[in-house]
Amino acid sequence: MRTLISLSGFMLMLNTVAMGADIYITQNTSGLDTGANCANAHSAVWFNTSNKWNAGAGTVMPGDTVHLCGTFTFAANDSTNGLLRIGGSGTSGSPITVLFEPGAIVQSPQFSTNGGIMCHYYYGCHGYLVVDGGANGIIQNTANGTGLSYSAASRGLFISGYVASAVTNVEVKNLTIRNIYLNQGTAPGGTDTKGANTVDVETDGYLTNVSIHDSTLNNARTGVGGTFDGYTWVNVSYYNNQIADHCWGFSIAGLRVASSATNVQIYNNTITDWTNWQCPSAAQGCTNKTDTYHTDGIITYSGNASGTPIYAPLIYNNHIYGDLGNGSATAFIYCTVGNPLANSLPGSECIIFNNLLQNTAVTPHAAIWFGGNTQNNQVYNNTIIGTVTNNSFNPCWISSSLGGDKFQNNICATWSQIESTQWATIPPQSMIAASDYNVYYNLGAATIAGNGTTYTMSQWKALGFDTHSILTDPLLNSIGQLSTGSSAKGAGANLTSLGISALNSDKAGVTRPASGAWDIGAYQYSAASPTNLTVAVR
């Protein structure tokens, strides 16, 4: 409804939306069972009954808010009744909101893979939905992990399309999801592999306009998992999340011919702490040889038998820091293909920029790794800080095997070497489309290696690469920003012409120049004392 109001000669048009009902839920019926408030709430059984959704007055309708009150405790591994199953949908402009009241908790000793809360197209959850943790809403397992009562697959929250039907316009925010699997794999002889199929938030199937943001995720094999394997995604984003104690902060993938993912964005997340997921692994430091886990901040991959990559995720403004561990560590950001040894066709094409990547370990691993059969990856304006300069294989980044990668305006400080390759059958100069305007500082050797060939920086420049790159101190402060006198100040290329709108501002949101030189790295120089980021390595 629109209302016109005349005020002091001005005509104002106000959009007014009819307010929906407030419906309150507790685990068991309370008071008069009217749903009017927490004291007179409907039950979880009522919530899970299909005819209580989108069925007219007295049921959950578009625009309504369903309030969760108190603690919901469900039996272990109950995929039918051991969760809150959303059975209806809102409409454009009138979403259904599931809101955690202050102190509300949804828990189980071990949720099934349907999760503690599920939105699945098959069960009537087609979209226009908001799941809001409110002030401190929690989804948790209480007894799933190494040496606990349960050690099994589990999910905290599950969103899924179905067959050829998309779940659309779903927003998840302000949740804490924790203890989905408490792994104790720190010891070199650790043998617990049962947490492999555990994830805090899973996003699967056909999806359109889905976002997961401003949430805190702790303790599972994967923080945010997702697959578009055989499906289509459009506009799926994950941002402003705090993620700790996982093997993978994010694992997003699709492999089949029919797979497609457009405008997938992973940004403004903080990811750290892999200690409990470093074993079992075949790598040095872990004696169990199952190779169950390999640690990454973000792992994302696709494969397409048609030979044309259809997946180019934007990964930007993230802070990934800490120690990937002594197990089978790969990289803070790992873009690859599902099975590079069995298929020579290309996988993902990642666009990575404005990230602050800080390796605090003496364990060698790359910061950014493009796996076999990827191509045309783009890496711009990242600040990449390591700790090791004397290892035989500890490069700042590893290029793809099919070529076309671009590496510009980045700071690589304290690594054994600049760049290497994986499974490459051609020399680096045939694989890299552009590498320039970078700062390489405090390296064991300023070299580029691949296909049995190693180039010094002078040899590399003679081939036409990194002709404007420098080897002088960028003078980074303790949180990765440029200090006065930094060699990175005003030394970068202006990349406005790439048309990546988020790249035109730095990690802190400071606008980069529309014309003229940019600063190199994730941050534009500012004379003001930085206050936007605090590093606290666990």
PAZA-735392 format. One record per atom (N, C-alpha, C, O): x, y, z. Coordinates in steps of 0.02 Angstrom, whole numbers, plus 50000, padded with zeros to 5 digits. Layout:
XYZ ...
***
This chain:
500424994250000 500005000050000 500445006250000 500955006350035 500275011249961 500645017549960 500205023149985 499615023549968 500495027550026 500125033150055 500475039550036 501085040050044 500095044650012 500375051149995 500245055950052 499675056550076 500765059550073 500705064350128 500975070950105 501535071250079 500595076350113 500825083050095 501105086350158 500765086950208 501735088650154 502055091650212 502475097450189 502975096650155 502255103750208 502625109850193 502785110450118 503335112250099 502285108850078 502375109550007 502715103749973 502765103549912 502955098850011 503275093049982 502795087149984 502415086250031 502825083049933 502415077149929 502845071049945 503325069749909 502685067449997 503065061550017 502675055350002 502065055050014 503005050349974 502695043949961 502985038850008 503595037550007 502575035850049 502805030850097 502575024050076 501995023050058 503025019250079 502845012350067 502665009150133 503075009050179 502075006650139 501855003350200 501714996150184 501404994450133 501934991750229 501834984650219 501434982050278 501574983550336 500924978150262 500524975250315 500964970850359 501344966650334 500904971750424 501314967950471 501034960850478 500434959850482 501494955950479 501284949050488 501174947450561 501284951750605 500974941450574 500844939150642 501494936950676 501974935150642 501494937050742 502044934250782 501804927750813 501304927650849 502154922450799 501974915850823 502554913150864 503124913050841 502424910850925 502944908850971 502954901250979 502434897950982 503564898550982 503664891250985 504134889551043 504654892651051 503944884751083 504394881551131 504434874151114 504044871651073 504894870551145 504944863451127 504294859751139 504064855951097 503994860951196 503354857851213 502844863451222 503014869051238 502224861851212 501684866751220 501734870151288 501844866851339 501644876651289 501644880251353 500994884151360 500714886551311 500774884851423 500184888851438 499564886851398 499374880951398 499264891651365 498634890551329 498734888051258 498244887051222 499354887151237 499494884651169 499194889051115 498924886551066 499234895651125 498954900251075 499494902751026 499334905250972 500134902051045 500674904751005 500744912251012 501104915350973 500404915251062 500394922551068 501034925251099 501214930951087 501384921151139 502004923251171 502354917051197 502104911451189 502934917951227 503324912151250 502964908251304 503054902151311 502564911651343 502204908251398 501614904251373 501354899951410 501384905551313 500804902051285 500964899651214 500584900851167 501524896151208 501804894751142 501564888051115 501384883451152 501574887551048 501494881151015 502124877051023 502634879551047 502094870651005 502654866051015 503064865150952 502874867350898 503644861850960 504054860050903 503684855250857 503784855450796 503264850950884 502854846550843 502394850650798 502314849150739 502094855750826 501674860450786 502084863450731 501864863750673 502684865850747 503134868950697 503284864150641 503314866150583 503374857750656 503574852750607 502984849650569 503084845250527 502384851850583 501784849150549 501654853050486 501574859150488 501614849650429 501584853050364 500964857550357 501014862850325 500394855650386 499794859750377 499764865850424 499264869250427 500304867050459 500364873150499 500734878650461 500894883950489 500874877450397 501224882350356 500814883950293 500564879450259 500754890350279 500434892650217 499734889750208 499534888150152 499364889150262 498694886150259 498154890750287 497634888450309 498284897250286 497774902050308 497854904150380 498364902950411 497334907350406 497354910150473 497544904850524 497304899150522 497964906950571 498174902450624 498774898150606 499024894350648 499014898750544 499614895250523 500154900350505 500014906350503 500744898050491 501284902550473 501194904750401 501174900650355 501134911350391 500984914150325 501534919150306 501914921350349 501574921150242 502054926250222 502004932450265 501454934850280 502584935050285 502604940950328 502624939450402 502754943850443 502484933150421 502474931350492 503184930450519 503654929050482 503244931250585 503864929850621 503734924250670 503294924650714 504124918850663 504074913250709 504634914050761 505224913850743 504454914950824 504934916050877 505094909450912 504644905750932 505744907950918 505954901950954 506134903951026 506534908451037 505824900651074 505894902451145 506234896751183 506044890951177 506734898551223 507034893651268 507474888651233 507754890151180 507554882751263 508004877651238 507594871951207 507124869351237 507794870051146 507504864351111 508034858751113 508574859651084 507884853251144 508354847651148 508054841651113 507534839051135 508374839351060 508114833851020 508554827651028 509134828151046 508254821951016 508614815551022 509154815150969 509124818450916 509654811150983 510224810450937 510024807150872 509644802250871 510294809750817 510254806750751 509534805250729 509414800250695 509064809350749 508364808650729 508254813250669 508204819350678 508214810450609 508164814550548 507454816950534 507354821050489 506964814350570 506264816250558 506004821150609 505734826450591 506084819550672 505824823850726 506364827350766 506214831550808 506994825650753 507534828550793 507804834950765 508414835850762 507364839350744 507574845750714 506964850150708 506404848050723 507074856450687 506534860950669 506524861250593 506994863750562 505984858850563 505924858250490 505444863650464 504844863450477 505724868350428 505324873950401 504904871350344 505164868650295 504244872150349 503784868950302 503414873650256 502924871650225 503624880050252 503264884650209 503714890050182 504314890050194 503414894750147 503804899950113 503454906750119 502844907150124 503864911950117 503594918650112 503494920650040 503494916349995 503424927050029 503354929749962 503804935849957 504064938350007 503894938349897 504304944349887 504014950149926 503424951849918 504424953149969 504194958650012 503874956350077 503774960350122 503714949850082 503414947150144 503724940450161 503394935250158 504364940450180 504684934150197 504424931550263 504154935250304 504504925150274 504404922150340 505064922650377 505594921050349 505044924750440 505644925350481 505614920350539 505114920150576 506134916350546 506214912150605 506724915650649 507314916050631 506504918050707 506914922250750 507044918950817 506584916950852 507684918350835 507864915950901 507744921550952 508024926950945 507344920251001 507284924851058 507924924751098 508304919851094 508074929851138 508694929951177 508764923551218 508314921551255 509344920351211 509484914251249 509224907851218 509314902551247 508904908251160 508624902151129 509184897651103 509674900051074 509104891151113 509594886251092 509224880451058 508724878051084 509484878151002 509244872050969 509824867150973 510354868350945 509724861451007 510284857051020 510074849651019 509494847951023 510594845551012 510524838251013 511194835351033 511704838551022 511204829451062 511854826151070 512214825451003 512824826250999 511814823950950 512104823450882 511534824250831 511144819650821 511504830150800 511024831050747 511184826450688 511764824950676 510674824350653 510774820650592 511024825350537 511134831250550 511114822750477 511324826950421 510774831450396 510894835650353 510164830750423 509634835550408 509714842050448 509384846950433 510144841950498 510294847950535 509834849250594 509344845650605 510014854450632 509574856650686 508994860750660 508444860450687 509114864550606 508584868050570 508674866350496 509234866550470 508124864650462 508164862850392 507664866750351 507084867450369 507914869350294 507484872250242 507614868250179 508124869050147 507144863950161 507224859550102 506614860350057 506044860150081 506734861249993 506184862349946 505664856749950 505064857949946 505904850649958 505454844849958 504934845350013 504364842950006 505124848450070 504664848950127 504294855550129 503994857250180 504294859350074 503884865350070 504254871850081 503944877150075 504904871650098 505284877750108 505574879950042 506124877850023 505204884050006 505404886149938 505764892749937 506074894549887 505734896649993 506124902749994 505764908550027 505254907850061 506054914550014 505834920750047 505804919450122 505274920050154 506384917750148 506454915650217 507054919150249 507564920050216 506984921150312 507534923750352 507594919450415 507114918750452 508184916650427 508334913350490 508804917950528 509374918950507 508574920750582 508934925950619 509094923650689 508634922250729 509734923150705 509934921150772 509804926350825 509884925050884 509604932450804 509454937650852 510074939550892 510614940150864 509984940550957 510534942850999 511054937451011 511654938851012 510834931251022 511324925951039 511034918951026 511134914551067 510694918050971 510424911550954 510964906350940 511464907950908 510854900250964 511364895050959 511064888650931 510514886550950 511434885450884 511304878550864 511924874650883 512484876650866 511834868950918 512424865350942 512284857950952 511734855850967 512824854050943 512834847250970 513144847451039 513544851851055 512954842651080 513214842451148 513634836351163 513954836051216 513664831451117 514044825351132 514274821851070 514264815751066 514504825651020 514744822650958 515474824350947 515654830250940 515914819250947 516624820650939 517054815050964 516804809750984 517694816150963 518174811150984 518064809251057 518094813451102 517944802851069 517864800351137 517214802251170 517124800851230 516754805351133 516104807151162 515584801751148 515744796651118 514974802751170 514454797651163 514304796051091 514114790451074 514394800951046 514264800150975 514854802550935 515194807350954 514984799250879 515504801250833 515254799750763 515384794450735 514874804550735 514514803050673 514404809350632 514504814950655 514184808250569 514024813750524 513474818050555 513024815650588 513524824650542 513054829250573 513094835950539 513614837950514 512534839550539 512504846450515 512124850750564 511674848450599 512324857150566 511964861850609 511354864750576 510814864850605 511444867250514 510904870250476 510964868050404 511514867850376 510394866250373 510394863350306 509894866950262 509304867550278 510144869450204 509714872650154 509814869050089 510384868050067 509264866950056 509344863149995 508764864149947 508184864049967 508934865249883 508444864749829 508304857449815 508534852949850 507914856249762 507684849449750 507554848349676 507224852449644 507814842949648 507724841149578 507894847349536 508464849649537 507404850249500 507544856249460 507234862449490 507134867349455 507064862249554 506714867849587 507184871149637 507464867849680 507244877749631 507714881449673 507384884049736 506824886349735 507754883549791 507604887449850 507874894449837 508454895249818 507454899549846 507644906249826 507524911349881 507054910749920 507974916349883 507914921849930 507884919450003 507384920350038 508424916350024 508504914050093 509094917550124 509634917950095 508994920250184 509524923750220 509604920550289 509114919750325 510224918850306 510384916250373 510874921150405 511384922850374 510734923350466 511174928350496 511164927750572 510694925050602 511694930350602 511734931350675 511704924950716 511514925150774 511884919350686 511864913050723 512554911250750 513064913150722 512564907650806 513154904050828 513014896550819 512534893950847 513434893250779 513364886050770 514014882950793 514554884750769 513984878350841 514594876050873 514554868750893 514014865850900 515144865850901 515224859050929 514864853750887 514664848550914 514794854950822 514504849850780 514944843650780 514694838050777 515604844650784 516054839050797 516664841650833 517044845650806 516764839250895 517354841250934 517904836150919 517944830950951 518324837750872 518874833250853 519474834250899 519614839850920 519804828850914 520414829150955 520994826050917 521304821250940 521134828650858 521634825750814 522314828950818 522724828150773 522444832650872 523084836250877 523684831550879 524194833050848 523624826050915 524204821550924 524414818450858 523984816650817 525074817650847 525304814550785 525014807650772 524954805650714 524844804050824 524554797450815 523794797450814 523484792150818 523484803350808 522764803750808 522444799650753 522694799650696 521914796050768 521604791450720 520874792850708 520544788950673 520604798150736 519884799450729 519714802050660 519904807650642 519364798050620 519154800050553 518404801050549 518134802350494 518054800450605 517314800250603 516994807150595 516394807650583 517394812450601 517114819150592 517114821450520 516954827250507 517274817150473 517374819250403 516744822350373 516794827050334 516154819850391 515534822350361 515144826550411 514544825450423 515484831450440 515154836150485 515244843250460 515784844950435 514724847250465 514734853950437 514254858350476 513714856050496 514444864450488 514014869150524 513414871250481 512844870650502 513554873750420 513014875950375 513124872650307 513664873450278 512624869050282 512674865850217 512164868950169 511574869750186 512404870850109 511984873850058 512034869649995 512564869449964 511504866349975 511514861449920 510944862549871 510474866349884 510994859149815 510454859049766 510384865549727 510854869549726 509814866549696 509684872649659 509564878449707 509134878049751 509964883849700 509914889449746 509944896049706 510314896649658 509534900849727 509544907549698 509474912649755 509024912149796 509924917549756 509894923049805 509894920349876 509414921449914 510424916949894 510514914249961 511124917449993 511644918149961 511054919550056 511624922550092 511674919750162 511174918650196 512304918550183 512464916450251 512944921650278 513494922450252 512764925250331 513194930750351 513134932350426 512654930450459 513644935750450 513674938350518 513534932850570 513174933850618 513844927150559 513754921550604 514424919050630 514944920350599 514414915550686 515014912750717 514974905250713 514504902150738 515474902150681 515484894950670 516104891950701 516664894250688 516014886850743 516574883650777 516484876150779 515934873650792 517024872450767 517074865350782 516654860750736 516124858350756 516904859650677 516644854550632 517174853450578 517654857250573 517104848250538 517574847250483 517534853150436 518044855550412 516924855650421 516824861250375 516394866550408 515884864950439 516594872850402 516174878250427 515564879250383 515004878350405 515684881150319 515144881850271 515294877250212 515794878050178 514844872550200 514914868050144 514374869350093 513844871850109 514524867650031 514024868449979 514204864649917 514794864149899 513704862049882 513824858949818 513294860949768 512694860949783 513534862849709 513084863849652 513204858249601 513114859149541 513394852449626 513554846649585 512924844249549 512494841049579 512864845849484 512274844049446 511714849049451 511164847749427 511834854749483 511304859749495 511524866549468 512054867249438 511104871549480 511244878449460 511194882949520 510694882749557 511704887049530 511694892249582 511724899049548 512074899949497 511354903749575 511394910749553 511384915149616 510914914749655 511884919349624 511904924249678 511904920849747 511414921349784 512444917449763 512524914349828 513124917649862 513674917949833 513024920149922 513554924049955 513634922050028 513154920250062 514264922250050 514454920650119 514904926250144 515444927250116 514704929850196 515094935650215 515014937350289 514514935650321 515534940750315 515544943250384 515474937650436 515184938750489 515724931750421 515694926250468 516364925350504 516894926550476 516324923150567 516914921550607 516954913950612 516514910750639 517494911050585 517534903850576 518184901250608 518724903550590 518124896450654 518714893850688 518624886550705 518074884050715 519194882950709 519234875950727 518874871450677 518404867850694 519104871750615 518854867450562 519434864950520 519984867750522 519324859650483 519784857550432 519744862250372 520244864350345 519124863950352 518984868750299 518514874050326 517984872550353 518714880450318 518234885750334 517654885650286 517074886050306 517814885050221 517314884450168 517514878750122 518104877850107 517024874850100 517114869850048 516534870350000 515974868150016 516654873249941 516124874449893 516314871149827 516864872349802 515874866949798 516084863049741 515504860849697 514934860449719 515664859649634 515204856649585 515604853349530 516094856249507 515404847349509 515834843549464 515514841449398 515874840349350 514854840949393 514554837749336 514474842549277 514554848549283 514304839649219 514214843549157 513684848849167 513764854549145 513144847049201 512584851749208 512684856849263 512254861149273 513244856549298 513354861149354 513464868249328 513774869349276 513214873149366 513314880149349 513244884249412 512774883249451 513704888849423 513674893349481 513874900249458 514444901349437 513414904949464 513524911849441 513494916549500 513034916349541 513994920849505 514024925949558 514034922849628 513614924349670 514514918349638 514644915749705 515174920149737 515704921249707 515044922649797 515504927349829 515644925049901 515184923449939 516284924949919 516504923349987 516924929250010 517484930149986 516674933250057 517024939350073 516914941550145 516414939950178 517404945450169 517384948450236 517334943250292 517074944750345 517584937350281 517584932150333 518264931850367 518774933450338 518254929650430 518874928250467 518904920750478 518434917750504 519474917750459 519554910550463 520214908950497 520734911750479 520204904550548 520814902850584 520724896150620 520164893650625 521274893250645 521294887650691 521114880950659 520534879050654 521644877350637 521574870750607 521894865350650 521944859550629 522104867050710 522524862650751 522214855750759 522564850750751 521584855350775 521264848950791 521114844750730 520874839150737 521244847450670 521074843850609 521694842150567 521624840450508 522274842550597 522874841150558 523034833650552 523424831750509 522754829550594 522844822350591 522164818950592 521684821850619 522094813050565 522614809050533 522774811450461 522334813850425 523404810550442 523634812650377 524264808750359 524614806250403 524394808350295 525004804950272 525614809450275 526174807050263 525524815850289 526074820450288 526504819850351 526294816850400 527104822550348 527564822250404 527254825450466 526934830650462 527344822150522 527074824750585 526454821050607 526244821950664 526164816850564 525584812850583 525724805650564 525894804250507 525664801150611 525884794250600 525344789950570 525494784650542 524704791850576 524174788050545 524134790050471 524134795950455 524104785150426 524194786550355 523534786550315 523544785050255 522984788050346 522354787850309 522244793850263 521854793450216 522594799250276 522514805350236 521794807750233 521564810250181 521424807050288 520724808950290 520634816550282 520194818750245 521054820350314 520974827550314 521554830950279 522134828950288 521414836050241 521944840750222 521664847750233 521114849350211 522044851750267 521784858050294 521844863750244 522344864350209 521314867750241 521294873750199 520854878950233 520414877250273 520984885350218 520514890450239 519884890150197 519334889450222 519984890750131 519444890250082 519664885250029 520184886049998 519264879950018 519374875449963 518764875749918 518194875149941 518884876849854 518324877449807 518534874449741 519094875549718 518084870749709 518284867349649 517674865649606 517114865149630 517814864849542 517304862549496 517634858749440 518244858849433 517244855449400 517484851949342 516924851449292 516344850449311 517084852049228 516554852349178 516794848549116 517274850549084 516464843149100 516674838949045 516614842348977 516884839848928 516264847948974 516214851448910 516854855348894 516954857548838 517284856148945 517914859548934 517884867048945 518384870448933 517324869648967 517254876848978 517084878149051 516534876349072 517534881049090 517374882349161 516754886749167 516654891449129 516344885149215 515734888949227 515714891549298 515184893249324 516294891949330 516304893749401 516884898349413 517464896349410 516734904649427 517244909649440 517064913349504 516834919049501 517174910249563 516974913449626 517404919549641 517994919749623 517094924549673 517454930349698 517624929149771 517174928149812 518274929149788 518504927949856 518894934049877 519454935149853 518624938049922 518934944549935 518794947050006 518314945150039 519244951550027 519174955050092 519164950250152 518924952150205 519414944150143 519444939450199 520094940250238 520604942450210 520074938450301 520674938050342 520764930750362 520354928150401 521284927550337 521414920550351 522104920250383 522594922550353 522144917550443 522784917850478 522884911850524 522394908650544 523514910450540 523674905250587 524114899950555 524514901350511 524044893750579 524464888150562 524024882550536 523604879950574 524094880550473 523704875050445 523894868350473 523534863450463 524454867950510 524624861850545 525134857550510 525334859050453 525364852250544 525874847650518 525584842050476 525954837650453 524934841950467 524624836750428 524664838150354 525174840650329 524144836650318 524134837450246 523874844350228 523334845050199 524254849450245 524054856350233 524124857950159 524594855850126 523644861750132 523684863950063 523814871450061 524374873650049 523294875550073 523384882750068 522824886350104 522304883350119 522924892750117 522384896850145 521814897350095 521224897250115 521974898050030 521464898049978 521684892949925 522214893649896 521274887949914 521444882549868 520884881849817 520334879549834 521024883749755 520544883049700 520794877449655 521364877449633 520354872549641 520594866749606 520034863649565 519514866749554 520144857449543 519654853649505 519544847149543 519964845049583 518984843849530 518804838049569 519294832249564 519494829449615 519494830449503 519954824849494 520444826449438 520334824349381 520964830149454 521414832649401 521804827249365 522014828149308 521894821549397 522294816249366 521884812149317 522164808749274 521224812349323 520794808249280 520474812149224 520144809349181 520574818749225 520214822849177 520664828749159 520894832349203 520784829849096 521224835249074 520844841749060 521134846649037 520194841749074 519784847649060 519784852249120 519894850049176 519664858749109 519784863749162 519244863849216 518684861549207 519444866549273 518994867349330 518854874749343 518684878449296 518924876849405 518724883549425 519194888949399 519774887549383 518934895049397 519324901049380 519194906149436 518724910049431 519614906149487 519484910249546 519724917449537 520224918649503 519364922049567 519544929149567 519654931049641 519174931249680 520284932349659 520484932949729 520804939749739 521294941449706 520524943749785 520804950549795 520644953149864 520174951149897 521064957849885 520974961549949 520974957050010 520684958850061 521284951250006 521324946850064 521964948050103 522484949550074 521924947450169 522504947450213 522624940350235 522224937450272 523174937350212 523344930450226 523984930350267 524504932850244 523964927550327 524524927750373 524684920750399 524324918150442 525214917850374 525444911350399 525884912550460 526394915950455 525704909850516 526084910850578 526514904750595 526834904550647 526524899750550 526844893350566 527534892750534 527714896650490 527914887950558 528544886150525 528434880350477 528894878050444 527804877950474 527644872550429 527564875250358 527204880050348 527904872350309 527844874950241 527174873450210 526944867750210 526864878450183 526274877650140 526194884150102 526414889450125 525864883850045 525754889850006 525164893750035 524744891050070 525154900250019 524584904250040 524004903449991 523424902750012 524154903649927 523644902749874 523884897249828 524454897449804 523454892449815 523644886749773 523094885549722 522514884649739 523294885549658 522834883749604 523004876749581 523544875549555 522554872149592 522684865149579 522704863449505 522574867649462 522864857149492 522904854849423 522254856049386 521704855349414 522314857849322 521744858849277 521304864649297 520704864649282 521584869549329 521244876049334 521594880749286 522144879349262 521274886449273 521564891149225 521254898049237 520734898749268 521594903049210 521334909949207 521144912649276 520674916549282 521514910549327 521394913349394 521664920449397 522144922149363 521354924649439 521554931649446 521684933249519 521264931949562 522274936049533 522474937449602 522714944649605 523224946449576 522334948949640 522484956049641 522474958849713 522044957149753 522964963049728 522954967249788 522844963249852 522454965249895 523194957549859 523184953849921 523824955349960 524344956849930 523784954950026 524374955350069 524484948450098 524064945850135 525064945450082 525194938450096 525844937950136 526384939250110 525784936150199 526344936350246 526494929350271 526054925950296 527124927250264 527334920750287 527834921250345 527924926550373 528144915550361 528634915450416 529274911750397 529774912250433 529274908150341 529824903650325 530164905850260 529824906850210 530824906450261 531184908250200 531694902950181 532014903550129 531764897650220 532304892750209 532044885850194 532404880950206 531444885250169 531184878650152 531214877550077 531164882350039 531284871450056 531354870049985 530694870949947 530704872049887 530124870649982 529484871549947 529004875249993 528614872150030 529034881749991 528594885950031 528454892349991 528604897850014 528144891549931 528044897449889 527454901749912 526994899249946 527464908049894 526904912449909 526274909949873 525734910049902 526354907849810 525774905249775 525984899949725 526564899749704 525504895649707 525624890249659 525134891149601 524534891449612 525394891649541 524974893049483 524644886749457 524834881149475 524154887649414 523774882049387 524154878649331 524664881249307 523914872849310 524284869149260 524064870749188 524414868949141 523494874149180 523254875549113 523384882749090 523254884449033 523624886949136 523854893549116 523334898949120 522754897949140 523554905049100 523114910849099 523054914649164 522654919249168 523444912849215 523384916149280 523674923249278 524144924749241 523374927549320 523614934449326 523754935849400 523354934149444 524324939049413 524554940349482 524824947449484 525384948749463 524414952149510 524594959149507 524424962749572 523924961149605 524844967649590 524724972049648 524724968349714 524394970549761 525084962849719 525094958949781 525744960049820 526264961449790 525714959349886 526304959149928 526424952049951 525984948949981 527014949349936 527234942849961 527844944050005 528374945849979 527784943150069 528334944450116 528474938250157 528024935350187 529114936250159 529374930850201 529114924050178 528714920850212 529344922050119 529214915550091 529864912750063 530344916450052 529884906250050 530494903250023 530594905249950 531164905749927 530044906249914 530094908249844 529444911749824 528964911949863 529424914449764 528844918249742 528284913649719 527724914049744 528454909349670 527914905649637 528184899049612 528764898449594 527744893949612 527904887449584 527294884949547 526774888249546 527344878949518 526794876149481 526634869149504 527034865949538 526034866749487 525824859949504 525644856249440 525234858649400 525934850349430 525774846049373 525804849749306 525404848549262 526284854249300 526324858149239 526764854649188 527294851949206 526554854649126 526954851749072 527254857049027 527574855448977 527154863349046 527434868949009 527774873549058 527594873649117 528274877449037 528634881849083 528184887549107 527684889149075 528374890749163 527954895949192 527774901649144 527214904249147 528244903649101 528094909349058 527534907849008 527234912348979 527384901348997 526834899448953 526184898748991 525654897948960 526214898949056 525624897849098 525344904349126 524734904849136 525764909149138 525554915249172 525414920749121 525854922549082 524804923249121 524614928349073 524894935149092 525084939149049 524934936549158 525184942949180 525424942349252 525074939449294 526014945049266 526264945649334 526674952049338 527204952549306 526434956949377 526774963349379 526514967549436 525984966149465 526884972849452 526714977749504 526624974349572 526184976249611 527034969449587 527014966049651 527614968049694 528124970449668 527544967149759 528104967849805 528294960949830 527884957549860 528924958949819 529204952749844 529754954549893 530254957549873 529674952649956 530154954950006 530324949250055 529884945250073 530954949050075 531194944250125 531064937150103 530754933250140 531294935450044 531204928750016 531844924750023 532394927450021 531764918150032 532354913950031 532704914449964 533324914649961 532314914749911 532574915849843 532014918949802 531454916349800 532174924349769 531674927749727 531634924049660 531884926449609 531324918049662 531324913749604 530614911649585 530154911849626 530554909649523 529934906849495 530114900149466 530594899649426 529754894849484 529954888149463 529364884249435 528794885249456 529514879849388 529004875449360 529264871449302 529694873749264 529004865249295 529184860849239 529944859949236 530234859649182 530264859349294 530984858149297 531424864149283 532024863449276 531114870049279 531484876149264 531404881049321 530854881949347 531954884349340 531934889449391 532234895849363 532764895849334 531864901449374 532084907949349 532254912449408 531874912749457 532804915949403 532934921349450 532494927249431 532194927249377 532444932149475 532034937949459 532274941549397 531874943749356 532924942249389 533174945749330 533014941749266 532844944749215 533054935149269 532874931149211 532124931649197 531914931849139 531734931749250 531004932249243 530814938949212 530374939249169 531134944249235 530984950849206 531184951149133 530864954549093 531724947749115 531944947749045 531434944548999 531424945748939 530994940249028 530464937148989 529844941648984 529364939848951 529864947449018 529314952149014 528834951949072 528304955049069 529004948349125 528574947849184 528864951949241 529474952649247 528414954549283 528604958049345 529114963649331 529554964949371 529034966949275 529514972349257 529454978349303 529924982049311 528864979249334 528764984849381 528754982449454 528654986449499 528864976049465 528854973349533 529494975149570 530014976349539 529454975349636 530014977749677 530164972749733 529734968749751 530774973149759 530994968549811 531144972149876 531494969449920 530894978249884 531054982249944 530514981749996 529944979649981 530674983550057 530244982550116 529594986450110 529604992550103 529014982950113 528374986550111 528194989750178 527694993250182 528604988650229 528494991650296 527774990550319 527394995350329 527604984250328 526934982650352 526904983350428 527384981450462 526354985950453 526264986050525 526024979250549 525974974550510 525864978650613 525704972150642 525064969050615 524954963150624 524654973050582 524034970350555 524014970850479 523474970750449 524594971250448 524634970650376 524514976850335 524464976450274 524454982650368 524344988850331 525014992350319 525514990850352 525024996950271 525635000350251 525815005750301 525385009750321 526445005950321 526695011250364 527005016750321 527125015850262 527125022450353 527445028050318 528105025750287 528515022550319 528205027550224 528815025750189 528795019050155 529305016850129 528215015750155 528155009150124 528325009450049 528115014050014 528695004450026 528845004049954 528235002349913 528235003149852 527695000049945 527084998249909 526635004249894 526175003749854 526785009849926 526355015749919 526445018649849 526995020549829 525885019149812 525895022049746 526275018149694 526445020849641 526405011749707 526815007749661 526405002649622 526684998649585 525745002749631 525324997849598 525005000249534 524995006249520 524744995649496 524364997249435 523654999249454 523384996749503 523365003649415 522655005249423 522254999949386 522304999349325 521844996249423 521474990649395 520734992149387 520324987549381 520564998449386 519865000349379 519554997349316 518964995549316 519944996949264 519684994549200 519464987349201 519114985049155 519654983549252 519434976549257 518684975949269 518384970849254 518384981249295 517664981149307 517434976949365 516864974849369 517894975649413 517714972049474 517574977349528 518034979949558 516954978749539 516764984649580 517054984249650 517284989249677 517044978249681 517294977749750 518044978849754 518304980649807 518404977749700 519124978849699 519294986249699 519854988149717 518824990549680 518954997649677 518975000949746 519095006949752 518844997049798 518964999149868 519414993949900 519444988249878 519784996049953 520234991249985 519864987150037 519264987650045 520244983050073 519934978550122 519544982250176 519054979750203 519764988350192 519434992250244 518874996650216 518555000350253 518744996150151 518215000150120 518435006850095 518015010850073 519085008350097 519355014650072 519365014449995 519635009749966 519085019449964 519045019649891 519735020549861 520115025049881 519895016449812 520525017249776 520435022449721 519875023749700 520985025549698 520925030949649 520615028549584 520765023149558 520165032649557 519875031049492 520385031849436 520335028449385 520875036149447 521425036949399 522075037649440 522055039549498 522635036149408 523265036449444 523415029949479 523005025349480 524005029449507 524255023249536 523885021149599 523665025349638 523815014649607 523555011849669 524135009849714 524705009049691 523995009149778 524465006049823 524434998449814 523904995749797 524994995149825 525014987849819 524784984749885 524944987349939 524424979249881 524204975649940 523464976649954 523114980049916 523234973650009 522524973750025 522274980550049 521674981950047 522744984850072 522544991250102 522874997050066 523464996850049 522485002250053 522765008750035 523105011750096 522875010850152 523645015250085 523995018550141 523555023850172 523205027550137 523575024150239 523235029450276 523695031750332 523985027650367 523755038350339 524175041050392 523855040050461 524185040450512 523205038850461 522845037950524 523035031250555 523205026450519 523025030850620 523175024550654 522635019450637 522045020950644 522825013450614 522325008450596 521955005850657 522265004350708 521305005250650 520895002650705 520404997350682 520004995050722 520434995550618 519904991350591 520024983850598 519584979950581 520604981850623 520754974750625 521214973150683 521714976650694 521054967950719 521504965650772 521684958450759 521244954250750 522324956950758 522554950150748 522654946850816 523024949450858 522334941150825 522424937450887 522494930050869 521994926450865 523094927850859 523214921050837 523124916350896 523404917450949 522734910950885 522604906050938 523154900950942 523134896450984 
***
